Amino acid sequence: MNKEKVFEKEIKYIKREKYRKAAKELIRLLPDYFFEVAASSTGKYHPSFSLLEGGLVRHTKVAVRIAIEMFNDTSITHNFSQDEKDMMIIALLAHDGVKHGDPKEKYVRFDHPLLVCDLIRKNKTKLGFTENEVQALTNMIESHMGPWNTSDYSSVVLPLPCNKYQRFVHMCDFLASRKFLDVKFENNDIID
């Protein structure tokens, strides 16, 4: 499977070549199941377009698209540099990348934001990220669950979003998971 081809349109939103290359490599590192599973193992927390086979991919595409739409409204995102926008797109592409653990487990891992951050840290050199870029990216990802940062099934407490980048990534993920959304897809691409 050509994993990066699945996100070809989303990768094109990334302007800086270094970050496009890193995004492609990061997507190649994601477990194969990421491209097959639903966004929610129970169907309880996501809209219908993100359920069933490939739902996690569609959820990810919608989160990125929400970011792009907001980037186009300078009254919302006027103070983000292009590099910051690129990094937030990468964070959204990867945020649920190890959602069922590695190796795959039956249910979603509550600590999945930390697992994908570990994947990024372990592959920092392969991704071509500096230490500061790794820190910025993992910071955005580890807090993407927002106020749902604890679980009855885990002792892990995820960080809350506390800066504008973390809040933006959380907001895009949150909006992409709202059940009232009805995004139309054709061949896993959003229909405009």
C-alpha positions as CSV (number, residue, x, y, z in Angstrom):
1,M,0.0,0.0,0.0
2,N,1.2,3.5,-0.9
3,K,0.3,5.1,2.4
4,E,1.3,8.6,1.6
5,K,-0.9,8.5,-1.6
6,V,-3.9,8.2,0.7
7,F,-3.1,11.7,2.1
8,E,-1.8,13.1,-1.2
9,K,-4.2,16.1,-1.1
10,E,-3.6,16.8,2.5
11,I,0.2,16.7,2.1
12,K,0.0,19.3,-0.7
13,Y,-1.4,21.8,1.9
14,I,2.0,21.7,3.5
15,K,4.1,24.4,2.0
16,R,7.6,23.8,3.2
17,E,9.3,20.9,1.3
18,K,11.1,19.7,4.4
19,Y,7.8,19.3,6.2
20,R,6.1,17.7,3.2
21,K,8.9,15.1,3.2
22,A,8.6,14.5,6.9
23,A,4.8,14.2,6.7
24,K,5.2,11.5,4.0
25,E,7.7,9.6,6.0
26,L,5.6,9.8,9.2
27,I,2.6,8.5,7.3
28,R,4.7,5.6,6.0
29,L,5.6,4.8,9.6
30,L,2.0,4.5,10.8
31,P,0.7,0.9,11.3
32,D,-1.2,-0.6,8.4
33,Y,-4.4,-0.9,10.5
34,F,-4.6,2.9,10.7
35,F,-5.8,2.9,7.0
36,E,-8.4,0.2,7.7
37,V,-10.1,0.9,11.1
38,A,-13.0,3.1,12.0
39,A,-12.3,6.3,14.0
40,S,-14.3,4.9,16.9
41,S,-14.2,1.3,18.0
42,T,-17.7,1.6,19.4
43,G,-19.2,4.1,17.0
44,K,-20.3,6.2,19.9
45,Y,-18.1,9.2,19.5
46,H,-17.8,10.0,15.8
47,P,-20.1,10.9,12.9
48,S,-21.2,8.3,10.4
49,F,-18.6,9.2,7.7
50,S,-15.8,8.1,10.1
51,L,-17.3,4.8,11.0
52,L,-16.7,1.4,9.3
53,E,-13.6,0.5,7.3
54,G,-11.3,3.5,6.6
55,G,-13.2,5.8,9.0
56,L,-10.1,6.8,10.8
57,V,-8.6,8.0,7.5
58,R,-11.7,10.0,6.8
59,H,-11.8,11.5,10.3
60,T,-8.2,12.6,9.8
61,K,-8.9,14.1,6.4
62,V,-11.8,16.1,7.9
63,A,-9.7,17.4,10.8
64,V,-7.1,18.6,8.3
65,R,-9.7,20.2,6.1
66,I,-11.2,22.0,9.0
67,A,-7.7,23.4,9.7
68,I,-7.3,24.5,6.1
69,E,-10.7,26.3,6.1
70,M,-9.7,28.1,9.3
71,F,-6.3,29.0,7.9
72,N,-8.1,30.7,5.0
73,D,-10.0,33.0,7.5
74,T,-7.3,35.4,8.7
75,S,-9.6,36.7,11.4
76,I,-9.2,33.3,13.1
77,T,-5.6,32.4,12.3
78,H,-3.9,35.7,11.3
79,N,-1.0,35.1,13.8
80,F,0.1,31.7,12.6
81,S,3.2,31.6,10.5
82,Q,3.3,29.2,7.5
83,D,5.7,26.9,9.3
84,E,3.4,26.8,12.3
85,K,0.5,25.9,9.9
86,D,2.6,23.2,8.3
87,M,3.4,21.7,11.7
88,M,-0.2,21.7,12.8
89,I,-1.2,19.9,9.6
90,I,1.4,17.3,10.3
91,A,0.1,17.0,13.9
92,L,-3.4,16.5,12.6
93,L,-2.3,13.9,10.1
94,A,-0.6,11.9,12.8
95,H,-2.7,12.6,15.9
96,D,-4.6,9.2,15.9
97,G,-1.8,7.3,14.0
98,V,-1.3,4.7,16.7
99,K,-4.9,4.7,18.0
100,H,-5.1,1.0,18.7
101,G,-1.5,0.6,19.9
102,D,1.4,-1.1,18.3
103,P,0.9,-3.9,17.8
104,K,-2.8,-3.4,17.2
105,E,-5.2,-4.1,20.1
106,K,-8.9,-4.7,19.9
107,Y,-9.9,-1.3,21.4
108,V,-8.7,2.2,21.2
109,R,-5.8,2.9,23.5
110,F,-6.5,5.9,25.8
111,D,-2.8,6.8,25.7
112,H,-2.7,6.8,21.9
113,P,-1.5,10.4,21.8
114,L,1.6,9.5,23.7
115,L,2.2,6.4,21.6
116,V,2.3,8.4,18.4
117,C,4.6,10.9,20.1
118,D,6.9,8.1,21.0
119,L,6.9,7.0,17.3
120,I,7.9,10.5,16.3
121,R,10.6,10.8,18.9
122,K,12.1,7.4,18.0
123,N,12.1,8.3,14.3
124,K,13.3,12.0,14.7
125,T,16.3,11.5,12.5
126,K,14.4,9.6,9.7
127,L,11.8,12.4,9.8
128,G,14.5,15.1,9.6
129,F,13.1,17.0,12.6
130,T,15.2,19.1,14.9
131,E,14.7,18.6,18.6
132,N,12.6,21.8,18.8
133,E,10.4,20.6,15.9
134,V,9.9,17.3,17.6
135,Q,9.0,19.1,20.9
136,A,6.5,21.4,19.1
137,L,4.9,18.6,17.2
138,T,4.5,16.2,20.1
139,N,3.2,19.0,22.2
140,M,0.4,19.5,19.8
141,I,-0.4,15.8,19.5
142,E,-0.2,14.8,23.2
143,S,-2.9,17.2,24.2
144,H,-5.3,16.7,21.3
145,M,-7.9,14.9,23.5
146,G,-8.6,18.2,25.2
147,P,-10.7,17.9,28.4
148,W,-11.1,14.2,27.8
149,N,-7.7,13.7,29.3
150,T,-8.5,11.0,31.9
151,S,-10.1,7.5,31.7
152,D,-11.6,5.1,34.1
153,Y,-9.6,2.4,32.3
154,S,-6.1,4.0,32.5
155,S,-3.9,5.7,35.1
156,V,-2.5,8.0,32.4
157,V,-3.5,11.7,32.6
158,L,-3.0,13.4,29.2
159,P,-1.9,17.0,29.1
160,L,-4.6,19.6,28.5
161,P,-4.1,22.1,25.6
162,C,-2.5,25.2,27.0
163,N,-1.1,27.1,24.0
164,K,-2.6,28.4,20.8
165,Y,-1.2,25.5,18.7
166,Q,-2.4,22.8,21.1
167,R,-5.9,24.4,21.3
168,F,-6.1,24.7,17.5
169,V,-5.2,21.0,16.9
170,H,-7.6,20.0,19.6
171,M,-10.4,22.2,18.1
172,C,-9.9,20.7,14.6
173,D,-10.0,17.1,16.0
174,F,-13.0,17.9,18.2
175,L,-15.0,19.4,15.3
176,A,-14.1,16.5,13.1
177,S,-15.6,14.2,15.7
178,R,-19.0,15.9,16.0
179,K,-21.9,13.6,15.1
180,F,-23.9,16.4,13.5
181,L,-21.3,16.7,10.7
182,D,-22.2,15.2,7.4
183,V,-19.2,15.3,5.2
184,K,-19.5,13.6,1.8
185,F,-16.8,11.4,0.5
186,E,-16.0,9.8,-2.8
187,N,-13.1,7.3,-2.9
188,N,-12.0,8.6,0.6
189,D,-11.7,12.1,-0.8
190,I,-13.9,14.9,0.6
191,I,-16.4,16.1,-2.0
192,D,-16.5,19.9,-2.2
